[in-house]
Amino acid sequence: MSEVLDKTAIDWDYPNPFIVEVSVKPQHIDEFQHTNNVVYLTWMAHAAWRHSIELGLDFEAYKKFGKGMVVRHHDMDYVAPSFLDETIWIATWITQNDKRLRLRRRFQMVNAHTGKTLLRGSSDFVCINIDSGKATRMPKEFINAYALTADVPTDQTK
């Protein structure tokens, strides 16, 4: 397998991504001998959670506030396949936060050996009360921690 590139050499969709690195393992490979599409969804969730933890909002914090962010909708565009033993960089940005209930994350997955984009996606989250499961306003700590990390005008709410 070729060496991985420098992350700064990648043509990221937006500046200053939060990046998680994963490796394609045998259990990720489907009958077509490339990474199964469901694995990409799992990697998006993994990157989002890792970024949330980096921002200071792990599940212990969620329990403390009695609130958490859960997925409402995913959107994924598969651009190219990945294969066994490749290294994949998953970049994420917070591109929308209405400071009430909802936020959006965008994702870009890149083959770390070639620099080729494999997937672009987004996930929309809603804040819920953990006990009831019902939508609820974000506490100020969520509003502050989940501040925008990329400016995507089409993702902004009115």
Buried (B, 14 or more C-beta within 10 A) or exposed (E): EEEBBEBEEBEBBBEEBBBBEBEBEEEBBEEEEBBBEEBBBEBBBBBBBBBBEEBEBEEEBBEEBEBBBEBBEBEBEEEEBBEBEBBBBBBBBBBBBBBBBBBBBBBBBBBBBBBBBBBBBBBBBBBBBBEEEEBBEBBEBBBBBBEBBBEBEEBEEE
